[in-house]
Amino acid sequence: MISFGKKLRECRESKKFSQSKLAKEVGLHHSIIGRYERDEAKPTIDVVIRLANKLDTTVGYLLGETENATLFKDPTMLNRLKEINSLSEYDKDRVLYTLDGLLQNIRTKRAYAS
């Protein structure tokens, strides 16, 4: 698993931010970004949220919960997931069952196309 510091550095560099610029953008002293990137210090959750927002990623990605930096950043998909989550358990099961079938169909088509 990639450490928080390595993910932070990767995201910062992909946005072409210096450590000083990122620190200024999120209201921190520039030296603390270097300490985070070297995994010498751990930020508070509030700082992680500010960093994720500024770097256009998610808290989950920075904390190692997912390997996809943009997972759950698509507002359309998030709205769909929220709507599905608000359904009754029966309706939620039906939607997920249908979705599983569609995904299996796509995987099968991809397998035969290769």
N, C-alpha and C positions, 0 to 999 in steps of 0.2 A: 504494500500500500504506500502511495506517495504521501509524504508528510505535508502538514498544513503549510509549512514554510516553502516547500518546493512548489506547491500549487499556487500559493500567493505570488511567488516570483514569476512563475509561468504566466499567470494572468496579468500581472503588472507589465511584464515585458511585451505581451501580445497587444496591450493597449498603448505601448510605447511611453509609459510613464517612468520617470526616474523615481527613486525611493523618496526623494524630497518632495516631488510633485504629488505623489500619492498621499504622503503624510499630510501635506498642506490641504489637499482636497477632503480628507476625512477628519481633519482637526487633531493631528498627532504631531509629535516631534519627529523629525526625519530619521533620527537614529533608531527609533523603535521599529520601523519597518525592516531595517537590516536585522535587528534582533529576532523579529518574527520569522524572517526568511531563513535565518540560520537555526531556527527552532530553539533559540536560547530563552525566549519568552513566549507566553501564551496570551492572546488577547481575550478581553471579555466578550461575551456574546454580542453586546451592543457594538463593539468595534468590528467584530466579524460581519455583522449586518451592514454596517457602513461600508466596509471594504467590498463586500459582495455587490452592493448596489453600485458603487463607483466603478467596479471592474466588470459590470454586466454579467455576473455569474450568480450562483446561488450559494447560500450558506452551506447547504448539503454538499456541494462540490468541494468547497474549501475545507470542510470538516471531514471529508473522506466518505460520506454516505453514498455518493454516486461518482462514477468515473466520467459522467457527461456534464461538462461545464454549463450547458444551457438547458438541461433538463428542467422542466417546469417553468421556463421563462416565457413560453408561448402563451399569451393570454387567452387565445381561443381554446387551446387544449385545457388550460386550467379551468375555464368556465364550464367546459364539458364535464370534466372530472367532478367539479363541485355540484353540477346538476345531477350527475349519476349518484353521487354520494348522498344527495338529499332525498333520493327515492326510498320507497319501502324496501325492506330486505328482499321480498319476492320480486319486485320490479328490478331491483339492482341485480339480482341473480340472473334474471332473463336477459338484461342488457349485456352483462358480462359473458353469458353463455353464447349469445349471438356474436359478440365481438371476438370471442375465442374461436368460433367457427370461421369467421372472416379472416382472422390472422392465420389460421391453419391453412386455409385455401391459398393465401398469398405465399406462405412458405412452400407449399406443394408446387405451385406454379414456378417459383424461383428454382426449386430443386430440379424440375424437369427442363427448365430453360438452360441450365448450365451444361 
